[in-house]
């Protein structure tokens, strides 16, 4: 990981991390594993953009967004 990438990760609002963890914990173990696989394929910029999308959604909306993504509908992240 580049130094700039790690510095940008440190700038994530703790409330956003709690929000994402709450969403992630609502997923089934299978969905969570699929989300990890999908997220690993994202570039750092894509991952930041995706996190920004999730932060703008309330928890039920974000969970639905992720479930659609996991189901294979990539239009959900466009």
PyMOL Python script that loads the backbone (N, CA, C, O; Angstrom):
from pymol import cmd

cmd.read_pdbstr("""\
ATOM      1  N   UNK A   1       0.844  -1.179   0.000  1.00  0.00           N
ATOM      2  CA  UNK A   1       0.000   0.000   0.000  1.00  0.00           C
ATOM      3  C   UNK A   1       0.883   1.233   0.000  1.00  0.00           C
ATOM      4  O   UNK A   1       1.849   1.332   0.756  1.00  0.00           O
ATOM      5  N   UNK A   2       0.532   2.161  -0.858  1.00  0.00           N
ATOM      6  CA  UNK A   2       1.300   3.400  -0.918  1.00  0.00           C
ATOM      7  C   UNK A   2       1.051   4.228   0.336  1.00  0.00           C
ATOM      8  O   UNK A   2       0.006   4.119   0.978  1.00  0.00           O
ATOM      9  N   UNK A   3       2.031   5.056   0.669  1.00  0.00           N
ATOM     10  CA  UNK A   3       1.916   5.907   1.858  1.00  0.00           C
ATOM     11  C   UNK A   3       0.685   6.803   1.762  1.00  0.00           C
ATOM     12  O   UNK A   3      -0.022   6.994   2.751  1.00  0.00           O
ATOM     13  N   UNK A   4       0.425   7.354   0.572  1.00  0.00           N
ATOM     14  CA  UNK A   4      -0.738   8.233   0.399  1.00  0.00           C
ATOM     15  C   UNK A   4      -2.024   7.463   0.670  1.00  0.00           C
ATOM     16  O   UNK A   4      -2.927   7.990   1.320  1.00  0.00           O
ATOM     17  N   UNK A   5      -2.129   6.219   0.184  1.00  0.00           N
ATOM     18  CA  UNK A   5      -3.321   5.414   0.413  1.00  0.00           C
ATOM     19  C   UNK A   5      -3.540   5.181   1.901  1.00  0.00           C
ATOM     20  O   UNK A   5      -4.665   5.305   2.386  1.00  0.00           O
ATOM     21  N   UNK A   6      -2.481   4.845   2.628  1.00  0.00           N
ATOM     22  CA  UNK A   6      -2.637   4.581   4.055  1.00  0.00           C
ATOM     23  C   UNK A   6      -3.006   5.861   4.797  1.00  0.00           C
ATOM     24  O   UNK A   6      -3.775   5.811   5.757  1.00  0.00           O
ATOM     25  N   UNK A   7      -2.476   6.999   4.376  1.00  0.00           N
ATOM     26  CA  UNK A   7      -2.841   8.267   5.014  1.00  0.00           C
ATOM     27  C   UNK A   7      -4.307   8.592   4.764  1.00  0.00           C
ATOM     28  O   UNK A   7      -4.996   9.088   5.654  1.00  0.00           O
ATOM     29  N   UNK A   8      -4.789   8.311   3.544  1.00  0.00           N
ATOM     30  CA  UNK A   8      -6.190   8.578   3.236  1.00  0.00           C
ATOM     31  C   UNK A   8      -7.099   7.673   4.047  1.00  0.00           C
ATOM     32  O   UNK A   8      -8.174   8.104   4.463  1.00  0.00           O
ATOM     33  N   UNK A   9      -6.698   6.426   4.284  1.00  0.00           N
ATOM     34  CA  UNK A   9      -7.498   5.529   5.105  1.00  0.00           C
ATOM     35  C   UNK A   9      -7.620   6.055   6.521  1.00  0.00           C
ATOM     36  O   UNK A   9      -8.655   5.877   7.163  1.00  0.00           O
ATOM     37  N   UNK A  10      -6.580   6.696   7.012  1.00  0.00           N
ATOM     38  CA  UNK A  10      -6.612   7.240   8.363  1.00  0.00           C
ATOM     39  C   UNK A  10      -7.570   8.414   8.490  1.00  0.00           C
ATOM     40  O   UNK A  10      -7.917   8.807   9.604  1.00  0.00           O
ATOM     41  N   UNK A  11      -7.999   8.977   7.378  1.00  0.00           N
ATOM     42  CA  UNK A  11      -8.874  10.133   7.394  1.00  0.00           C
ATOM     43  C   UNK A  11     -10.360   9.755   7.373  1.00  0.00           C
ATOM     44  O   UNK A  11     -11.215  10.633   7.253  1.00  0.00           O
ATOM     45  N   UNK A  12     -10.673   8.478   7.486  1.00  0.00           N
ATOM     46  CA  UNK A  12     -12.062   8.041   7.491  1.00  0.00           C
ATOM     47  C   UNK A  12     -12.694   8.402   8.831  1.00  0.00           C
ATOM     48  O   UNK A  12     -12.127   8.140   9.892  1.00  0.00           O
ATOM     49  N   UNK A  13     -13.857   8.998   8.765  1.00  0.00           N
ATOM     50  CA  UNK A  13     -14.599   9.388   9.962  1.00  0.00           C
ATOM     51  C   UNK A  13     -14.983   8.131  10.754  1.00  0.00           C
ATOM     52  O   UNK A  13     -15.539   7.197  10.177  1.00  0.00           O
ATOM     53  N   UNK A  14     -14.703   8.088  12.043  1.00  0.00           N
ATOM     54  CA  UNK A  14     -15.069   6.915  12.843  1.00  0.00           C
ATOM     55  C   UNK A  14     -16.569   6.575  12.772  1.00  0.00           C
ATOM     56  O   UNK A  14     -16.937   5.402  12.842  1.00  0.00           O
ATOM     57  N   UNK A  15     -17.417   7.571  12.636  1.00  0.00           N
ATOM     58  CA  UNK A  15     -18.860   7.310  12.507  1.00  0.00           C
ATOM     59  C   UNK A  15     -19.151   6.541  11.225  1.00  0.00           C
ATOM     60  O   UNK A  15     -20.046   5.697  11.193  1.00  0.00           O
ATOM     61  N   UNK A  16     -18.398   6.832  10.171  1.00  0.00           N
ATOM     62  CA  UNK A  16     -18.583   6.121   8.908  1.00  0.00           C
ATOM     63  C   UNK A  16     -18.135   4.672   9.051  1.00  0.00           C
ATOM     64  O   UNK A  16     -18.756   3.769   8.489  1.00  0.00           O
ATOM     65  N   UNK A  17     -17.076   4.451   9.789  1.00  0.00           N
ATOM     66  CA  UNK A  17     -16.598   3.081  10.022  1.00  0.00           C
ATOM     67  C   UNK A  17     -17.647   2.303  10.815  1.00  0.00           C
ATOM     68  O   UNK A  17     -17.935   1.150  10.494  1.00  0.00           O
ATOM     69  N   UNK A  18     -18.213   2.916  11.834  1.00  0.00           N
ATOM     70  CA  UNK A  18     -19.261   2.252  12.625  1.00  0.00           C
ATOM     71  C   UNK A  18     -20.468   1.925  11.748  1.00  0.00           C
ATOM     72  O   UNK A  18     -21.052   0.847  11.860  1.00  0.00           O
ATOM     73  N   UNK A  19     -20.835   2.861  10.876  1.00  0.00           N
ATOM     74  CA  UNK A  19     -21.964   2.658   9.960  1.00  0.00           C
ATOM     75  C   UNK A  19     -21.686   1.456   9.064  1.00  0.00           C
ATOM     76  O   UNK A  19     -22.539   0.582   8.912  1.00  0.00           O
ATOM     77  N   UNK A  20     -20.492   1.412   8.468  1.00  0.00           N
ATOM     78  CA  UNK A  20     -20.154   0.315   7.580  1.00  0.00           C
ATOM     79  C   UNK A  20     -20.116  -1.012   8.338  1.00  0.00           C
ATOM     80  O   UNK A  20     -20.603  -2.021   7.828  1.00  0.00           O
ATOM     81  N   UNK A  21     -19.551  -1.030   9.538  1.00  0.00           N
ATOM     82  CA  UNK A  21     -19.495  -2.263  10.322  1.00  0.00           C
ATOM     83  C   UNK A  21     -20.897  -2.748  10.695  1.00  0.00           C
ATOM     84  O   UNK A  21     -21.158  -3.951  10.701  1.00  0.00           O
ATOM     85  N   UNK A  22     -21.781  -1.829  10.999  1.00  0.00           N
ATOM     86  CA  UNK A  22     -23.154  -2.187  11.308  1.00  0.00           C
ATOM     87  C   UNK A  22     -23.824  -2.832  10.094  1.00  0.00           C
ATOM     88  O   UNK A  22     -24.540  -3.826  10.221  1.00  0.00           O
ATOM     89  N   UNK A  23     -23.583  -2.259   8.931  1.00  0.00           N
ATOM     90  CA  UNK A  23     -24.124  -2.818   7.681  1.00  0.00           C
ATOM     91  C   UNK A  23     -23.525  -4.199   7.448  1.00  0.00           C
ATOM     92  O   UNK A  23     -24.248  -5.156   7.168  1.00  0.00           O
ATOM     93  N   UNK A  24     -22.221  -4.300   7.561  1.00  0.00           N
ATOM     94  CA  UNK A  24     -21.516  -5.550   7.297  1.00  0.00           C
ATOM     95  C   UNK A  24     -22.002  -6.649   8.240  1.00  0.00           C
ATOM     96  O   UNK A  24     -22.154  -7.796   7.819  1.00  0.00           O
ATOM     97  N   UNK A  25     -22.248  -6.318   9.502  1.00  0.00           N
ATOM     98  CA  UNK A  25     -22.704  -7.297  10.484  1.00  0.00           C
ATOM     99  C   UNK A  25     -24.122  -7.790  10.204  1.00  0.00           C
ATOM    100  O   UNK A  25     -24.512  -8.851  10.691  1.00  0.00           O
ATOM    101  N   UNK A  26     -24.895  -7.034   9.427  1.00  0.00           N
ATOM    102  CA  UNK A  26     -26.261  -7.436   9.087  1.00  0.00           C
ATOM    103  C   UNK A  26     -26.293  -8.442   7.936  1.00  0.00           C
ATOM    104  O   UNK A  26     -27.338  -9.028   7.653  1.00  0.00           O
ATOM    105  N   UNK A  27     -25.155  -8.644   7.273  1.00  0.00           N
ATOM    106  CA  UNK A  27     -25.087  -9.576   6.153  1.00  0.00           C
ATOM    107  C   UNK A  27     -24.884 -11.004   6.644  1.00  0.00           C
ATOM    108  O   UNK A  27     -24.359 -11.232   7.734  1.00  0.00           O
ATOM    109  N   UNK A  28     -25.305 -11.950   5.830  1.00  0.00           N
ATOM    110  CA  UNK A  28     -25.024 -13.355   6.146  1.00  0.00           C
ATOM    111  C   UNK A  28     -23.527 -13.585   5.970  1.00  0.00           C
ATOM    112  O   UNK A  28     -22.865 -12.800   5.291  1.00  0.00           O
ATOM    113  N   UNK A  29     -22.980 -14.638   6.562  1.00  0.00           N
ATOM    114  CA  UNK A  29     -21.557 -14.919   6.375  1.00  0.00           C
ATOM    115  C   UNK A  29     -21.179 -15.071   4.894  1.00  0.00           C
ATOM    116  O   UNK A  29     -20.099 -14.652   4.478  1.00  0.00           O
ATOM    117  N   UNK A  30     -22.069 -15.669   4.115  1.00  0.00           N
ATOM    118  CA  UNK A  30     -21.795 -15.835   2.687  1.00  0.00           C
ATOM    119  C   UNK A  30     -21.758 -14.480   1.974  1.00  0.00           C
ATOM    120  O   UNK A  30     -20.877 -14.226   1.152  1.00  0.00           O
ATOM    121  N   UNK A  31     -22.721 -13.615   2.296  1.00  0.00           N
ATOM    122  CA  UNK A  31     -22.749 -12.282   1.689  1.00  0.00           C
ATOM    123  C   UNK A  31     -21.517 -11.491   2.100  1.00  0.00           C
ATOM    124  O   UNK A  31     -20.912 -10.805   1.276  1.00  0.00           O
ATOM    125  N   UNK A  32     -21.145 -11.584   3.369  1.00  0.00           N
ATOM    126  CA  UNK A  32     -19.966 -10.861   3.860  1.00  0.00           C
ATOM    127  C   UNK A  32     -18.711 -11.311   3.115  1.00  0.00           C
ATOM    128  O   UNK A  32     -17.872 -10.487   2.751  1.00  0.00           O
ATOM    129  N   UNK A  33     -18.584 -12.622   2.890  1.00  0.00           N
ATOM    130  CA  UNK A  33     -17.426 -13.140   2.162  1.00  0.00           C
ATOM    131  C   UNK A  33     -17.419 -12.618   0.726  1.00  0.00           C
ATOM    132  O   UNK A  33     -16.364 -12.274   0.194  1.00  0.00           O
ATOM    133  N   UNK A  34     -18.587 -12.561   0.104  1.00  0.00           N
ATOM    134  CA  UNK A  34     -18.676 -12.048  -1.263  1.00  0.00           C
ATOM    135  C   UNK A  34     -18.335 -10.564  -1.315  1.00  0.00           C
ATOM    136  O   UNK A  34     -17.683 -10.109  -2.254  1.00  0.00           O
ATOM    137  N   UNK A  35     -18.770  -9.815  -0.318  1.00  0.00           N
ATOM    138  CA  UNK A  35     -18.461  -8.382  -0.267  1.00  0.00           C
ATOM    139  C   UNK A  35     -16.954  -8.181  -0.155  1.00  0.00           C
ATOM    140  O   UNK A  35     -16.390  -7.305  -0.810  1.00  0.00           O
ATOM    141  N   UNK A  36     -16.305  -8.992   0.674  1.00  0.00           N
ATOM    142  CA  UNK A  36     -14.847  -8.884   0.802  1.00  0.00           C
ATOM    143  C   UNK A  36     -14.172  -9.140  -0.547  1.00  0.00           C
ATOM    144  O   UNK A  36     -13.250  -8.418  -0.925  1.00  0.00           O
ATOM    145  N   UNK A  37     -14.622 -10.152  -1.263  1.00  0.00           N
ATOM    146  CA  UNK A  37     -14.054 -10.454  -2.584  1.00  0.00           C
ATOM    147  C   UNK A  37     -14.249  -9.291  -3.548  1.00  0.00           C
ATOM    148  O   UNK A  37     -13.327  -8.907  -4.267  1.00  0.00           O
ATOM    149  N   UNK A  38     -15.448  -8.739  -3.556  1.00  0.00           N
ATOM    150  CA  UNK A  38     -15.751  -7.613  -4.446  1.00  0.00           C
ATOM    151  C   UNK A  38     -14.884  -6.412  -4.081  1.00  0.00           C
ATOM    152  O   UNK A  38     -14.292  -5.778  -4.954  1.00  0.00           O
ATOM    153  N   UNK A  39     -14.811  -6.104  -2.787  1.00  0.00           N
ATOM    154  CA  UNK A  39     -14.046  -4.936  -2.334  1.00  0.00           C
ATOM    155  C   UNK A  39     -12.559  -5.085  -2.643  1.00  0.00           C
ATOM    156  O   UNK A  39     -11.890  -4.098  -2.948  1.00  0.00           O
ATOM    157  N   UNK A  40     -12.038  -6.306  -2.568  1.00  0.00           N
ATOM    158  CA  UNK A  40     -10.624  -6.526  -2.865  1.00  0.00           C
ATOM    159  C   UNK A  40     -10.301  -6.228  -4.327  1.00  0.00           C
ATOM    160  O   UNK A  40      -9.158  -5.909  -4.656  1.00  0.00           O
ATOM    161  N   UNK A  41     -11.284  -6.327  -5.195  1.00  0.00           N
ATOM    162  CA  UNK A  41     -11.069  -6.071  -6.620  1.00  0.00           C
ATOM    163  C   UNK A  41     -11.113  -4.570  -6.946  1.00  0.00           C
ATOM    164  O   UNK A  41     -10.700  -4.159  -8.030  1.00  0.00           O
ATOM    165  N   UNK A  42     -11.608  -3.762  -6.016  1.00  0.00           N
ATOM    166  CA  UNK A  42     -11.699  -2.320  -6.243  1.00  0.00           C
ATOM    167  C   UNK A  42     -10.333  -1.670  -6.082  1.00  0.00           C
ATOM    168  O   UNK A  42      -9.520  -2.096  -5.262  1.00  0.00           O
ATOM    169  N   UNK A  43     -10.095  -0.644  -6.868  1.00  0.00           N
ATOM    170  CA  UNK A  43      -8.922   0.191  -6.652  1.00  0.00           C
ATOM    171  C   UNK A  43      -9.188   1.025  -5.394  1.00  0.00           C
ATOM    172  O   UNK A  43     -10.333   1.111  -4.949  1.00  0.00           O
ATOM    173  N   UNK A  44      -8.154   1.639  -4.815  1.00  0.00           N
ATOM    174  CA  UNK A  44      -8.404   2.497  -3.647  1.00  0.00           C
ATOM    175  C   UNK A  44      -9.427   3.600  -3.939  1.00  0.00           C
ATOM    176  O   UNK A  44     -10.264   3.906  -3.090  1.00  0.00           O
ATOM    177  N   UNK A  45      -9.365   4.187  -5.117  1.00  0.00           N
ATOM    178  CA  UNK A  45     -10.319   5.249  -5.467  1.00  0.00           C
ATOM    179  C   UNK A  45     -11.742   4.690  -5.569  1.00  0.00           C
ATOM    180  O   UNK A  45     -12.693   5.319  -5.105  1.00  0.00           O
ATOM    181  N   UNK A  46     -11.885   3.506  -6.178  1.00  0.00           N
ATOM    182  CA  UNK A  46     -13.208   2.885  -6.294  1.00  0.00           C
ATOM    183  C   UNK A  46     -13.752   2.519  -4.913  1.00  0.00           C
ATOM    184  O   UNK A  46     -14.943   2.679  -4.647  1.00  0.00           O
ATOM    185  N   UNK A  47     -12.888   2.035  -4.050  1.00  0.00           N
ATOM    186  CA  UNK A  47     -13.307   1.667  -2.705  1.00  0.00           C
ATOM    187  C   UNK A  47     -13.776   2.899  -1.927  1.00  0.00           C
ATOM    188  O   UNK A  47     -14.791   2.847  -1.232  1.00  0.00           O
ATOM    189  N   UNK A  48     -13.042   3.996  -2.043  1.00  0.00           N
ATOM    190  CA  UNK A  48     -13.462   5.248  -1.380  1.00  0.00           C
ATOM    191  C   UNK A  48     -14.807   5.722  -1.922  1.00  0.00           C
ATOM    192  O   UNK A  48     -15.662   6.163  -1.154  1.00  0.00           O
ATOM    193  N   UNK A  49     -15.000   5.637  -3.235  1.00  0.00           N
ATOM    194  CA  UNK A  49     -16.271   6.052  -3.848  1.00  0.00           C
ATOM    195  C   UNK A  49     -17.414   5.175  -3.345  1.00  0.00           C
ATOM    196  O   UNK A  49     -18.506   5.669  -3.064  1.00  0.00           O
ATOM    197  N   UNK A  50     -17.160   3.877  -3.234  1.00  0.00           N
ATOM    198  CA  UNK A  50     -18.191   2.959  -2.758  1.00  0.00           C
ATOM    199  C   UNK A  50     -18.534   3.251  -1.304  1.00  0.00           C
ATOM    200  O   UNK A  50     -19.710   3.287  -0.942  1.00  0.00           O
ATOM    201  N   UNK A  51     -17.527   3.458  -0.469  1.00  0.00           N
ATOM    202  CA  UNK A  51     -17.784   3.824   0.921  1.00  0.00           C
ATOM    203  C   UNK A  51     -18.601   5.108   0.998  1.00  0.00           C
ATOM    204  O   UNK A  51     -19.513   5.216   1.818  1.00  0.00           O
ATOM    205  N   UNK A  52     -18.281   6.079   0.153  1.00  0.00           N
ATOM    206  CA  UNK A  52     -19.024   7.342   0.141  1.00  0.00           C
ATOM    207  C   UNK A  52     -20.488   7.098  -0.211  1.00  0.00           C
ATOM    208  O   UNK A  52     -21.378   7.731   0.357  1.00  0.00           O
ATOM    209  N   UNK A  53     -20.739   6.183  -1.145  1.00  0.00           N
ATOM    210  CA  UNK A  53     -22.127   5.849  -1.495  1.00  0.00           C
ATOM    211  C   UNK A  53     -22.840   5.241  -0.290  1.00  0.00           C
ATOM    212  O   UNK A  53     -23.976   5.603   0.016  1.00  0.00           O
ATOM    213  N   UNK A  54     -22.168   4.319   0.387  1.00  0.00           N
ATOM    214  CA  UNK A  54     -22.794   3.645   1.525  1.00  0.00           C
ATOM    215  C   UNK A  54     -23.067   4.599   2.676  1.00  0.00           C
ATOM    216  O   UNK A  54     -24.077   4.465   3.368  1.00  0.00           O
ATOM    217  N   UNK A  55     -22.192   5.543   2.883  1.00  0.00           N
ATOM    218  CA  UNK A  55     -22.367   6.522   3.966  1.00  0.00           C
ATOM    219  C   UNK A  55     -23.598   7.389   3.717  1.00  0.00           C
ATOM    220  O   UNK A  55     -24.265   7.818   4.659  1.00  0.00           O
ATOM    221  N   UNK A  56     -23.896   7.644   2.440  1.00  0.00           N
ATOM    222  CA  UNK A  56     -25.050   8.479   2.099  1.00  0.00           C
ATOM    223  C   UNK A  56     -26.383   7.742   2.246  1.00  0.00           C
ATOM    224  O   UNK A  56     -27.446   8.361   2.195  1.00  0.00           O
ATOM    225  N   UNK A  57     -26.326   6.423   2.428  1.00  0.00           N
ATOM    226  CA  UNK A  57     -27.534   5.620   2.570  1.00  0.00           C
ATOM    227  C   UNK A  57     -27.760   5.293   4.038  1.00  0.00           C
ATOM    228  O   UNK A  57     -26.810   5.159   4.810  1.00  0.00           O
ATOM    229  N   UNK A  58     -29.044   5.165   4.422  1.00  0.00           N
ATOM    230  CA  UNK A  58     -29.285   4.679   5.780  1.00  0.00           C
ATOM    231  C   UNK A  58     -28.981   3.179   5.800  1.00  0.00           C
ATOM    232  O   UNK A  58     -28.755   2.573   4.753  1.00  0.00           O
ATOM    233  N   UNK A  59     -28.978   2.596   6.975  1.00  0.00           N
ATOM    234  CA  UNK A  59     -28.549   1.199   7.093  1.00  0.00           C
ATOM    235  C   UNK A  59     -29.372   0.238   6.227  1.00  0.00           C
ATOM    236  O   UNK A  59     -28.780  -0.560   5.500  1.00  0.00           O
ATOM    237  N   UNK A  60     -30.724   0.279   6.273  1.00  0.00           N
ATOM    238  CA  UNK A  60     -31.486  -0.651   5.421  1.00  0.00           C
ATOM    239  C   UNK A  60     -31.213  -0.441   3.920  1.00  0.00           C
ATOM    240  O   UNK A  60     -31.126  -1.409   3.165  1.00  0.00           O
ATOM    241  N   UNK A  61     -31.081   0.808   3.499  1.00  0.00           N
ATOM    242  CA  UNK A  61     -30.780   1.078   2.093  1.00  0.00           C
ATOM    243  C   UNK A  61     -29.410   0.531   1.705  1.00  0.00           C
ATOM    244  O   UNK A  61     -29.250  -0.055   0.634  1.00  0.00           O
ATOM    245  N   UNK A  62     -28.432   0.723   2.571  1.00  0.00           N
ATOM    246  CA  UNK A  62     -27.079   0.256   2.285  1.00  0.00           C
ATOM    247  C   UNK A  62     -27.029  -1.271   2.233  1.00  0.00           C
ATOM    248  O   UNK A  62     -26.338  -1.846   1.392  1.00  0.00           O
ATOM    249  N   UNK A  63     -27.756  -1.917   3.126  1.00  0.00           N
ATOM    250  CA  UNK A  63     -27.802  -3.377   3.118  1.00  0.00           C
ATOM    251  C   UNK A  63     -28.414  -3.864   1.812  1.00  0.00           C
ATOM    252  O   UNK A  63     -27.907  -4.802   1.198  1.00  0.00           O
ATOM    253  N   UNK A  64     -29.497  -3.231   1.386  1.00  0.00           N
ATOM    254  CA  UNK A  64     -30.126  -3.615   0.117  1.00  0.00           C
ATOM    255  C   UNK A  64     -29.173  -3.376  -1.045  1.00  0.00           C
ATOM    256  O   UNK A  64     -29.079  -4.207  -1.948  1.00  0.00           O
ATOM    257  N   UNK A  65     -28.476  -2.270  -1.032  1.00  0.00           N
ATOM    258  CA  UNK A  65     -27.499  -1.940  -2.074  1.00  0.00           C
ATOM    259  C   UNK A  65     -26.444  -3.059  -2.177  1.00  0.00           C
ATOM    260  O   UNK A  65     -26.105  -3.504  -3.273  1.00  0.00           O
ATOM    261  N   UNK A  66     -25.944  -3.492  -1.042  1.00  0.00           N
ATOM    262  CA  UNK A  66     -24.921  -4.539  -1.019  1.00  0.00           C
ATOM    263  C   UNK A  66     -25.497  -5.869  -1.481  1.00  0.00           C
ATOM    264  O   UNK A  66     -24.847  -6.595  -2.233  1.00  0.00           O
ATOM    265  N   UNK A  67     -26.707  -6.197  -1.042  1.00  0.00           N
ATOM    266  CA  UNK A  67     -27.316  -7.458  -1.453  1.00  0.00           C
ATOM    267  C   UNK A  67     -27.525  -7.501  -2.967  1.00  0.00           C
ATOM    268  O   UNK A  67     -27.349  -8.549  -3.588  1.00  0.00           O
ATOM    269  N   UNK A  68     -27.897  -6.369  -3.560  1.00  0.00           N
ATOM    270  CA  UNK A  68     -28.047  -6.310  -5.019  1.00  0.00           C
ATOM    271  C   UNK A  68     -26.682  -6.491  -5.676  1.00  0.00           C
ATOM    272  O   UNK A  68     -26.563  -7.210  -6.669  1.00  0.00           O
ATOM    273  N   UNK A  69     -25.669  -5.855  -5.139  1.00  0.00           N
ATOM    274  CA  UNK A  69     -24.317  -5.991  -5.672  1.00  0.00           C
ATOM    275  C   UNK A  69     -23.860  -7.444  -5.608  1.00  0.00           C
ATOM    276  O   UNK A  69     -23.333  -7.979  -6.584  1.00  0.00           O
ATOM    277  N   UNK A  70     -24.063  -8.072  -4.470  1.00  0.00           N
ATOM    278  CA  UNK A  70     -23.652  -9.463  -4.281  1.00  0.00           C
ATOM    279  C   UNK A  70     -24.411 -10.390  -5.239  1.00  0.00           C
ATOM    280  O   UNK A  70     -23.868 -11.388  -5.714  1.00  0.00           O
ATOM    281  N   UNK A  71     -25.661 -10.047  -5.511  1.00  0.00           N
ATOM    282  CA  UNK A  71     -26.481 -10.867  -6.409  1.00  0.00           C
ATOM    283  C   UNK A  71     -26.023 -10.739  -7.863  1.00  0.00           C
ATOM    284  O   UNK A  71     -26.459 -11.499  -8.728  1.00  0.00           O
ATOM    285  N   UNK A  72     -25.139  -9.770  -8.126  1.00  0.00           N
ATOM    286  CA  UNK A  72     -24.590  -9.647  -9.461  1.00  0.00           C
ATOM    287  C   UNK A  72     -25.083  -8.479 -10.267  1.00  0.00           C
ATOM    288  O   UNK A  72     -24.730  -8.358 -11.440  1.00  0.00           O
ATOM    289  N   UNK A  73     -25.882  -7.616  -9.690  1.00  0.00           N
ATOM    290  CA  UNK A  73     -26.388  -6.452 -10.402  1.00  0.00           C
ATOM    291  C   UNK A  73     -25.423  -5.291 -10.161  1.00  0.00           C
ATOM    292  O   UNK A  73     -25.586  -4.532  -9.206  1.00  0.00           O
ATOM    293  N   UNK A  74     -24.428  -5.155 -11.022  1.00  0.00           N
ATOM    294  CA  UNK A  74     -23.428  -4.115 -10.823  1.00  0.00           C
ATOM    295  C   UNK A  74     -23.965  -2.718 -11.094  1.00  0.00           C
ATOM    296  O   UNK A  74     -23.291  -1.733 -10.792  1.00  0.00           O
ATOM    297  N   UNK A  75     -25.160  -2.610 -11.655  1.00  0.00           N
ATOM    298  CA  UNK A  75     -25.772  -1.285 -11.846  1.00  0.00           C
ATOM    299  C   UNK A  75     -26.024  -0.618 -10.508  1.00  0.00           C
ATOM    300  O   UNK A  75     -26.153   0.604 -10.442  1.00  0.00           O
ATOM    301  N   UNK A  76     -26.097  -1.399  -9.445  1.00  0.00           N
ATOM    302  CA  UNK A  76     -26.345  -0.843  -8.115  1.00  0.00           C
ATOM    303  C   UNK A  76     -25.207   0.024  -7.638  1.00  0.00           C
ATOM    304  O   UNK A  76     -25.399   0.856  -6.752  1.00  0.00           O
ATOM    305  N   UNK A  77     -24.022  -0.148  -8.203  1.00  0.00           N
ATOM    306  CA  UNK A  77     -22.882   0.667  -7.766  1.00  0.00           C
ATOM    307  C   UNK A  77     -22.498   1.705  -8.787  1.00  0.00           C
ATOM    308  O   UNK A  77     -21.514   2.420  -8.596  1.00  0.00           O
ATOM    309  N   UNK A  78     -23.231   1.807  -9.845  1.00  0.00           N
ATOM    310  CA  UNK A  78     -22.904   2.805 -10.884  1.00  0.00           C
ATOM    311  C   UNK A  78     -23.377   4.164 -10.478  1.00  0.00           C
ATOM    312  O   UNK A  78     -23.193   5.129 -11.220  1.00  0.00           O
TER     313      UNK A  78
END
""", "prot")
cmd.dss("prot")
cmd.show_as("cartoon", "prot")
cmd.util.cbc("prot")
cmd.orient("prot")
